[in-house]
């Protein structure tokens, strides 16, 4: 049976998480370990290089309370959604047919309208239509506070080649309140049960077949320090756990051949404070911290050469780190 997912204010629908898969990985002898980052200024000379080997037999720790990205807005009227949708016809923001043409994904938007004294709301929804039956279902939605700040807005990205998953984001516009690293998160709608799942902020592999993302945890809680690798056409491939205390997520970069990921984490937001550079090979899924630095603090990451990543510090200075020699060097202008 097809089920519609209700709308939430600036919040995305999520289906049951992958705790069962995490426990399966642990039972199979998988080991979790390693690091992350963000951005804003304060820096100077390079600090000492630290190497860290991954600790063994780490178990999941209690989850922490999730702070939602969007800003709080005025108290909602009893039925703002009904007011918004009754006042206008939806605008089609994007239409995305699946490769096998069995499904059509559409992002629809209702513009801002007054719904109460000093309050305006808009509404967006992601709809999947079975083209064989013509049956359409809303799989994700947002009721938007037009006077608020934060990150919001549904936008479609791409279909998996097997037409099972439709990838999209729920934060196509704006940035969350406060400071720190942010990129539009990945979500995906599953055509097998019409559920929507939040995968997290991350990056696609060079071949577009895998996704590395900071795993968001279960339901309304967030678990910092979990780096997940997903098969774009399938399920979770594995999760690596980064040891405390440098756990605030930062940029992720894939190696040129797509067999490893590098990542930045930080201890604080603004300024970043102590930052860590790590690497995780996909064949073992164990994140290893290779560098810690507070002076400078690193906020940007790119990986274009086999053994070397390029780093950007909070002041905009550029550095290179060589995985083979373990040398951290400033780049000359």
ZADOLO-530684 format. One line per 10 residues: number of its first residue (from 0); their letters; for each residue x, y negated, z negated of N, C-alpha, C. Coordinates in pm, whole numbers. Each point is the difference from the previous one (the first is absolute). Layout:
! ZADOLO-530684
NUM> a> X Y Z X Y Z X Y Z; ... $
This chain:
! ZADOLO-530684
0> xxxxxxxxxx> 84 119 0 -84 -119 0 87 -124 0; -37 -100 84 77 -124 5 -47 -92 -111; 94 -60 -72 -33 -85 -115 58 -137 19; -78 -102 -27 49 -138 10 74 -40 -126; 113 -73 16 78 -49 -115 -46 -140 -35; -38 -31 -124 -52 -132 -35 105 -108 10; -46 -123 14 91 -116 9 49 -38 -138; 123 -55 -4 57 -53 -123 63 -134 28; 4 -88 -98 62 -132 16 149 14 14; 54 -37 122 146 3 23 60 132 -42 $
10> xxxxxxxxxx> -67 107 13 57 127 -46 -35 108 100; 83 97 11 -16 99 104 -51 130 -58; -77 78 81 -43 131 -46 116 96 5; 8 87 -97 108 97 -2 -57 137 -32; 46 105 62 -46 132 -37 92 60 -101; -31 120 -46 82 66 -102 143 4 44; 92 -24 -92 143 -10 31 61 136 20; 131 -4 8 74 121 31 72 56 -121; -60 -14 -123 66 58 -118 19 150 18; -101 65 61 13 145 17 121 34 83 $
20> xxxxxxxxxx> 27 -85 106 117 28 84 128 -27 -76; -2 -106 -87 120 -30 -79 34 117 -91; -106 55 -67 24 112 -91 49 123 77; -52 16 123 46 112 82 148 -13 32; 43 -126 30 141 -25 28 86 32 -121; -49 -42 -119 77 28 -122 10 149 -24; -113 73 19 1 144 -23 93 71 96; 13 -58 120 88 63 99 146 -33 -23; 28 -73 -105 140 -30 -32 44 -135 52; -100 -84 50 37 -131 49 51 -87 -113 $
30> xxxxxxxxxx> 91 -87 27 57 -90 -101 -31 -141 39; -38 -82 -95 -28 -141 25 114 -83 -56; 35 -107 70 100 -94 -52 2 -136 71; 67 -121 -19 68 -119 56 -40 -146 -3; -32 -125 95 7 -150 -15 -92 -93 83; -12 -167 15 -90 -99 68 34 -153 -4; -91 -115 69 35 -146 -3 -111 -100 31; 29 -130 10 -91 -112 20 69 -125 55; -51 -129 -29 74 -115 48 -25 -131 -71; 102 -82 0 7 -140 -50 139 -35 -47 $
40> xxxxxxxxxx> 37 -127 -15 143 -36 -13 69 -2 -138; 131 36 6 104 -6 -107 104 106 33; 126 -36 28 104 98 36 138 -63 6; 107 85 11 136 -48 24 88 112 51; 96 51 -83 99 96 50 -46 143 -23; 54 98 77 -40 139 -15 37 55 -136; -83 92 -45 26 63 -128 63 137 21; 33 69 -108 63 132 13 -97 100 59; 54 91 80 -80 105 62 -17 115 -98; -124 44 -17 -28 113 -87 -54 114 83 $
50> xxxxxxxxxx> 44 121 -28 -54 117 66 -82 75 -102; -112 54 45 -83 76 -92 -43 129 65; 24 111 -68 -52 126 51 -138 21 -58; -86 77 73 -139 15 -40 -14 91 -120; -74 -46 -105 -25 87 -113 -94 114 38; 13 112 -67 -78 118 38 -125 13 -87; -97 76 56 -120 43 -73 -81 -116 -59; -11 -108 76 -82 -112 -47 -147 35 16; -80 -35 -99 -143 25 5 -73 -133 15; -123 1 57 -76 -125 12 -25 -62 -137 $
60> xxxxxxxxxx> 9 -134 -8 -25 -71 -124 -141 -59 2; -51 -43 -116 -134 -59 -3 -9 -119 94; -114 -17 63 -17 -107 96 -19 -133 -69; 19 -107 79 -14 -135 -54 -122 -66 60; -50 -106 -62 -119 -68 49 33 -77 127; -84 13 102 20 -70 127 -50 -143 -9; 85 -94 44 -44 -139 13 -45 -22 143; -129 -28 24 -47 -15 137 67 -118 70; 22 15 133 65 -106 75 -81 -129 8; -131 8 30 -70 -127 24 -23 -81 -126 $
70> xxxxxxxxxx> -22 -130 20 -29 -92 -109 -145 16 -46; -24 -23 -129 -137 1 -50 -74 -119 59; -128 20 30 -81 -109 48 -116 -25 -94; -93 -85 39 -116 -29 -83 -84 126 -22; -79 1 -105 -88 112 -26 -97 19 116; -17 125 46 -86 25 115 -147 -14 -36; -79 -43 97 -145 -1 -16 -50 143 5; -126 26 -39 -49 138 -6 18 79 130; -21 -65 117 13 75 125 70 -84 106; 130 -29 -19 72 -79 101 11 73 132 $
80> xxxxxxxxxx> 17 133 -4 14 76 124 -125 -12 86; -116 17 -64 -125 -12 75 -17 -138 59; 40 -102 -74 -11 -137 49 89 -22 122; 124 50 -8 95 -18 110 -46 71 126; -40 125 -12 -36 79 119 -134 -41 59; -90 -54 -83 -130 -42 51 8 -131 76; 104 -78 -28 8 -135 56 57 -5 141; 58 110 49 70 -6 129 18 139 59; 44 0 124 35 125 69 150 22 -11; 38 124 -18 141 32 -16 79 -30 127 $
90> xxxxxxxxxx> 125 -47 -21 93 -21 111 94 119 8; 23 50 120 92 112 20 142 -54 6; 83 36 -100 140 -45 -3 92 92 79; -36 125 13 85 94 73 -68 134 18; 23 63 114 -57 132 30 114 92 43; 4 122 -56 113 90 20 -50 142 28; -7 40 128 -40 138 30 112 98 -34; -37 117 -51 100 102 -32 55 61 129; 120 59 -5 60 58 121 -89 103 69; -76 78 -78 -87 100 62 -138 -57 34 $
100> xxxxxxxxxx> -21 -129 -26 -124 -72 29 -119 53 -79; 26 79 -104 -109 50 -83 -48 -106 -98; 89 -91 -40 -31 -99 -102 27 -141 49; -77 -92 -55 23 -142 24 8 -69 -135; 114 -63 -27 17 -80 -122 -25 -146 35; -80 -68 -83 -31 -140 22 14 -78 -130; 59 -119 10 6 -91 -114 -99 -112 28; -99 -16 -90 -106 -98 15 10 -104 -112; -35 -123 32 15 -108 -98 -122 -90 -2; -44 -35 -120 -102 -102 -23 70 -121 -61 $
110> xxxxxxxxxx> -22 -117 57 72 -120 -42 -50 -51 -135; 71 -98 -55 -33 -57 -131 -136 -69 3; -81 28 -101 -128 -70 -17 -19 -30 -149; -71 -106 -35 -29 -28 -141 -92 108 -56; 33 50 -117 -83 104 -63 -44 -42 -140; 42 -116 -43 -36 -50 -132 66 -134 -19; -24 -61 -114 55 -132 -25 153 5 -5; 64 -71 93 146 -5 3 65 131 39; -73 87 67 56 131 35 -29 35 146; 104 44 70 -14 48 137 65 137 11 $
120> xxxxxxxxxx> -66 88 76 56 132 24 -4 36 147; 95 84 39 1 63 132 4 151 -23; -18 75 107 -4 147 -13 63 62 124; 80 104 -21 59 74 110 -17 149 -25; -10 76 108 -10 144 -16 70 73 113; 49 119 -33 59 90 99 -102 111 24; -39 15 124 -103 97 36 57 104 96; -29 126 -25 37 108 90 -126 57 63; 1 10 133 -115 53 73 39 128 71; -79 105 -23 17 126 72 -65 -19 137 $
130> xxxxxxxxxx> 82 -6 105 -54 -31 132 -86 112 58; 13 122 -51 -82 111 50 -144 -8 -52; -15 -48 -124 -133 -8 -60 -52 -143 -9; 92 -97 9 -39 -139 -15 -15 -43 -145; 29 90 -94 -15 -31 -141 119 -85 -48; -30 -110 -69 103 -93 -49 -5 -5 -152; 118 -7 -62 8 -10 -144 106 -104 -39; -28 -77 -103 97 -94 -56 93 77 -93; 130 -2 27 96 74 -82 81 -91 -92; -2 -131 25 67 -94 -88 -63 -136 20 $
140> xxxxxxxxxx> 6 -85 -104 -61 -132 9 60 -94 -102; -21 -129 23 45 -105 -92 -105 -109 -9; -35 -39 -121 -77 -121 -25 101 -106 -41; 12 -106 77 111 -94 -14 -46 -131 -60; 72 -48 -100 -22 -132 -58 68 -104 87; -78 -79 70 57 -94 96 79 -112 -66; -20 -23 -129 72 -105 -70 118 54 -80; 24 130 11 109 61 -76 130 4 77; 104 42 -67 130 19 61 28 149 7; 123 35 35 37 140 0 5 60 139 $
150> xxxxxxxxxx> 20 132 5 8 74 126 -133 70 24; -51 -9 120 -129 59 32 -11 18 151; -106 66 45 -29 11 143 33 136 58; -101 65 58 20 129 66 52 -22 142; 92 85 42 53 -5 136 46 140 41; -37 42 119 39 131 50 141 -1 54; 68 115 -14 136 14 51 9 106 110; -18 125 -31 16 103 103 -66 131 -44; -21 89 97 -48 136 -25 118 96 -1; -12 106 -79 97 108 12 -23 71 134 $
160> xxxxxxxxxx> 104 61 53 -9 63 132 -105 111 5; -23 65 -114 -98 109 -3 -143 -49 -26; -19 -131 -8 -131 -64 -17 -66 29 -135; 78 48 -96 -59 25 -132 -3 -126 -86; 109 -79 3 12 -114 -91 0 -132 77; -73 -97 -56 8 -137 50 71 -85 -105; 109 -65 40 82 -79 -92 -39 -148 11; -7 -64 -117 -42 -141 -5 55 -62 -128; -30 -129 -20 40 -68 -123 -119 -73 -59; 5 -22 -131 -104 -78 -68 53 -136 -46 $
170> xxxxxxxxxx> 116 -40 52 62 -128 -38 70 -60 122; -80 -31 101 58 -53 124 27 -149 -7; -57 -67 -100 12 -145 -12 44 -38 -140; 92 -97 -10 41 -51 -129 98 91 -72; 33 -39 -122 91 77 -85 -58 0 -142; 37 98 -83 -50 2 -137 49 -120 -79; -71 -29 -109 43 -107 -90 136 34 -59; 73 -103 -40 129 24 -61 107 16 106; 111 62 -40 110 16 93 46 145 1; 87 32 92 48 136 11 -15 51 142 $
180> xxxxxxxxxx> 57 116 23 -6 63 131 -143 40 33; -42 -28 123 -132 43 45 1 19 150; -63 108 44 -31 21 140 -136 68 6; -74 -20 106 -135 56 7 4 151 -19; -77 53 -94 6 144 -28 -66 83 110; 39 126 4 -59 96 92 -114 73 -70; -114 11 70 -109 87 -40 -35 86 120; -72 109 -27 -46 79 114 -136 62 -29; -83 3 103 -131 64 -6 11 139 61; -54 98 -68 8 140 41 -132 41 63 $
190> xxxxxxxxxx> 3 39 127 -124 35 70 -58 133 -46; 76 81 -72 -54 129 -46 -105 -17 -108; 11 -106 -82 -100 -22 -105 -40 -147 -13; 50 -85 91 -30 -143 2 36 -68 -132; 112 42 -58 52 -65 -119 109 -99 40; 29 -95 -91 107 -98 23 102 13 -111; 127 -7 36 107 21 -98 106 -108 11; 41 -53 -115 108 -98 -5 134 73 -10; 90 -22 98 131 63 -1 105 -90 -64; -15 -132 15 94 -92 -63 79 -82 100 $
200> xxxxxxxxxx> 83 -92 -53 88 -81 85 114 88 48; 35 -12 127 106 85 50 41 -31 142; 59 100 66 53 -18 136 -11 130 77; -28 -12 130 -5 115 89 139 40 44; 18 131 20 126 51 53 18 -46 145; 125 1 50 23 -44 138 -83 75 104; -30 130 -25 -80 76 95 -150 -13 -25; -39 -83 -100 -140 -26 -33 -75 124 -51; 71 104 -37 -65 124 -44 -6 16 -151; 75 -81 -72 2 8 -146 -11 -141 -58 $
210> xxxxxxxxxx> -51 -6 -122 -15 -126 -71 62 14 -138; 86 -94 -37 54 -8 -137 -72 -114 -69; -56 27 -119 -79 -103 -69 13 15 -150; -12 -114 -70 -3 3 -146 -136 50 -43; -1 118 -58 -125 66 -36 -72 -79 -107; -128 -27 21 -76 -89 -88 -59 70 -122; 5 131 -8 -57 69 -115 -145 38 23; -71 25 -108 -134 55 6 -105 -103 -39; -105 -13 80 -112 -85 -36 41 -143 -26; -26 -49 -121 26 -138 -35 132 -21 -74 $
220> xxxxxxxxxx> 88 98 6 128 -15 -68 113 4 100; 110 -61 -37 116 -6 88 119 64 -69; 76 79 75 118 65 -55 122 -51 75; 75 -96 -59 119 -51 67 108 108 3; 81 -5 106 115 88 7 -23 133 67; -106 12 80 -25 124 73 5 -32 149; 91 64 70 18 -23 143 -52 123 77; -104 -20 77 -67 111 68 30 -1 149; 11 120 56 18 17 145 -123 74 53; -65 -62 99 -123 56 57 23 41 145 $
230> xxxxxxxxxx> -66 108 40 -10 37 141 -116 -82 57; 26 -80 102 -104 -85 56 -119 82 48; 24 122 46 -108 85 49 -50 100 -104; 59 -2 -120 -37 101 -99 2 -53 -141; 54 82 -90 -8 -29 -142 132 -54 -56; 5 -5 -131 119 -46 -72 114 100 17; 117 -49 40 116 88 17 80 13 -128; -3 -102 -85 74 6 -125 6 -135 -67; 32 1 -130 13 -123 -78 130 6 -78; 77 -108 5 120 -13 -81 -24 -100 -111 $
240> xxxxxxxxxx> 41 33 -121 -20 -91 -113 130 -71 -35; -8 -131 -15 116 -83 -30 10 -18 -151; 119 21 -57 12 -9 -146 -9 -145 -48; -55 -24 -121 -7 -135 -57 139 -55 -25; 16 -132 -17 -108 -97 -15 -25 -86 123; 72 22 109 -8 -90 116 -105 55 95; -129 -33 -22 -109 72 65 -92 -86 86; 16 -132 -1 -93 -83 77 28 18 149; -101 39 79 24 35 141 51 -115 84; 88 33 92 54 -95 97 -3 60 139 $
250> xxxxxxxxxx> 75 -58 93 -1 45 139 47 145 15; -53 66 102 40 135 39 50 -6 144; 109 69 30 54 4 137 35 143 37; -36 41 121 33 134 49 137 1 66; 71 112 -13 125 17 73 -31 7 149; 97 -32 85 -27 -2 145 -51 133 54; 46 114 -57 -45 130 51 -126 50 -71; -47 -74 -101 -125 34 -66 8 115 -98; 119 32 -52 16 111 -93 25 -45 -144; -2 -131 -24 22 -53 -135 -64 -138 -9 $
260> xxxxxxxxxx> -25 -43 -124 -49 -136 -22 89 -67 -105; 19 -131 18 66 -82 -101 -108 -90 -60; 22 -44 -124 -101 -81 -66 66 -92 -102; -70 -108 -32 41 -93 -105 -106 0 -110; 46 -12 -124 -89 -21 -113 59 -110 -87; -82 -55 -89 48 -104 -91 -55 21 -139; 63 -65 -97 -43 9 -139 -105 -105 -32; 5 -114 72 -95 -109 -22 -54 -49 135; -87 -102 -6 -59 -57 121 71 -127 43; -8 -106 -77 59 -128 39 70 -65 -117 $
270> xxxxxxxxxx> 132 -5 -3 90 65 97 0 152 -17; 63 66 94 -2 146 3 77 63 -114; 106 -66 -44 85 60 -102 79 116 58; 13 107 -75 76 117 45 -75 69 113; 70 20 112 -59 70 114 79 128 29; -64 91 70 63 128 32 -23 35 146; 102 55 62 -9 55 135 6 151 -11; -92 67 66 -2 146 -5 -19 62 137; 18 131 3 -13 75 125 -65 134 -31; -88 47 90 -62 131 -18 2 77 131 $
280> xxxxxxxxxx> 64 117 -1 1 88 116 -130 80 2; -62 13 116 -128 67 8 9 151 -23; 118 58 21 11 145 -18 2 42 -146; 32 -95 -93 1 36 -142 -94 -86 -84; -44 -113 52 -96 -87 -68 46 -42 -140; 129 -27 -17 51 -47 -129 58 -140 21; -66 -105 -50 55 -135 14 126 -16 -86; 103 -58 57 126 -23 -70 30 -150 0; 21 -58 -117 41 -139 -9 150 -9 28; 39 -82 98 140 -10 39 63 -133 -42 $
290> xxxxxxxxxx> -84 -98 -33 52 -133 -33 -97 -72 -92; 53 -65 -103 -78 -90 -84 68 -136 0; -81 -105 10 57 -134 6 -98 -103 -52; 52 -90 -87 -80 -113 -46 59 -132 47; 118 3 56 67 -121 44 87 32 121; -60 3 119 -135 -47 33 -109 106 -23; -124 -47 0 -116 89 2 -44 16 145; -28 123 41 -32 26 141 -150 10 21; -47 -68 107 -143 -8 29 -38 51 139; 98 8 92 -28 43 137 86 118 40 $
300> xxxxxxxxxx> -53 84 91 67 124 37 -28 35 145; 105 40 74 -14 51 137 103 111 20; -34 98 86 90 114 24 4 27 150; 111 -43 61 12 15 145 119 86 42; 102 10 -84 117 84 29 -2 122 -92; 58 110 45 -12 128 -70 34 -5 -148; 114 -57 -37 46 4 -138 -8 -135 -72; -61 -100 62 6 -133 -57 -137 -68 0; -35 -60 -113 -122 -79 -7 36 -147 -16; -89 -85 43 17 -144 -13 -92 -50 -110 $
310> xxxxxxxxxx> 55 -81 -91 -74 -50 -115 -7 -152 5; -109 -55 -51 -15 -145 -13 -27 -32 -146; 77 -94 -57 -20 -33 -141 -106 -110 -15; -31 -36 -125 -106 -96 -26 28 -138 57; 128 -32 19 36 -132 53 12 1 152; -27 115 64 10 9 145 136 48 48; 92 27 -91 130 54 41 -12 141 53; 88 36 93 -7 131 67 120 85 -41; -28 130 -21 100 95 -46 -17 130 77; 105 82 -4 -11 135 56 50 100 -103 $
320> xxxxxxxxxx> -68 115 -4 42 107 -90 22 125 84; 118 63 -18 37 120 75 -22 122 -89; -91 88 40 -29 120 -79 120 94 -8; 82 4 106 113 92 3 114 -48 -90; 37 -128 9 112 -53 -78 -44 -62 -133; -131 -28 -13 -58 -63 -118 53 -142 -22; 29 -66 109 47 -138 -5 -116 -96 21; -8 -104 -84 -95 -110 15 78 -123 42; -29 -54 118 77 -112 53 -92 -110 48; 38 -126 -25 -79 -112 56 22 -7 150 $
330> xxx> -104 -39 72 14 -19 145 35 -144 27; 99 -22 83 42 -136 35 -98 -59 99; -29 -129 -11 -95 -66 93 44 13 144 $
